[in-house]
Amino acid sequence: MDQYLPVLRAHDDPMQSTAVSVRRPKSPPDSHLIEGMIGNLPLFRDLVSVRDGSFLKQCSVVTARRGDVIVQRGARMPGLFVVAYGTVKLSLRGGDGEERILRLVSSGETFGEATALLGRPARYEAFALGDCKLAMIPLATVSRLLEQEPRFARRLMNTLGERTLELIDEVEAATMQRGAQRLARYLQSLVGVAKTLTVIRLPVSKTLVAARLGVKKETLSRLLHQFVSDGLIEVTRREVRILDVQRLNEAAGGHGIFGSHQRASAKELTAAT
């Protein structure tokens, strides 16, 4: 029998609860999904405990539709989430309805590590931006991995350390950088992911990019238009072509194409341990 995780849908009354399906991997397709999804992540790769069949039985598969709230602010995190496909938005929302996006979590990425480990209520909401499928690893299972697998503990430390540095970047951007500098650095981060210096694609809508940068959509459109007028980029829908890397770096404050810390990604850090 399926289990259920209470969520809200975007169109529902906030006082009315609905559910996103959560089920144990009893069927072979679910088991294979979890095994392939988790076993190939740098955080869990080559861990003896993960290859144990009992590990898969402890995990759950979560399915969500666009607009589902996977985690509500103030709720207890049941464990660590791994995104198999789709994109999950982690965000804060003020009393006036203004939203600030903390992270966009895509396929092969995780969220909920710190909140679940500390056993504290979630400080953010997690929304499905489209149809999503995730695996949820219960807190007790994560705790056993920390005790039994030193490599997992080191990798998780690297991941949380990277998130801390990213948070410092966010605070710096929000308090000390103008909108143009934030946009330039955001484009740089996409260049780093794409591993190319020419063409990148915005992973989400411009409305969400604006919320991610802490600016209004009209401000983002104006900044993009200015970058185009200055010959830094060309924009076609969500595709952005970088025309002048050096000047984009200058607009970002001279931090170079991979951002202020010149850091490896969390995936690279965990893969190296």
Secondary structure as UniProt FT lines:
FT   STRAND          3..7
FT   TURN            10..11
FT   TURN            14..15
FT   STRAND          18..23
FT   HELIX           28..39
FT   TURN            42..46
FT   HELIX           48..51
FT   HELIX           53..58
FT   STRAND          60..64
FT   TURN            66..67
FT   STRAND          69..71
FT   TURN            73..74
FT   STRAND          79..85
FT   STRAND          88..93
FT   TURN            95..96
FT   STRAND          99..105
FT   TURN            107..108
FT   STRAND          110..111
FT   HELIX           113..118
FT   STRAND          125..128
FT   STRAND          132..138
FT   HELIX           139..148
FT   HELIX           150..176
FT   HELIX           179..194
FT   STRAND          199..201
FT   HELIX           206..213
FT   HELIX           217..229
FT   TURN            230..231
FT   STRAND          233..236
FT   TURN            237..238
FT   STRAND          239..242
FT   HELIX           245..251
FT   TURN            252..253
FT   TURN            257..258
FT   TURN            260..261
FT   HELIX           266..271
//
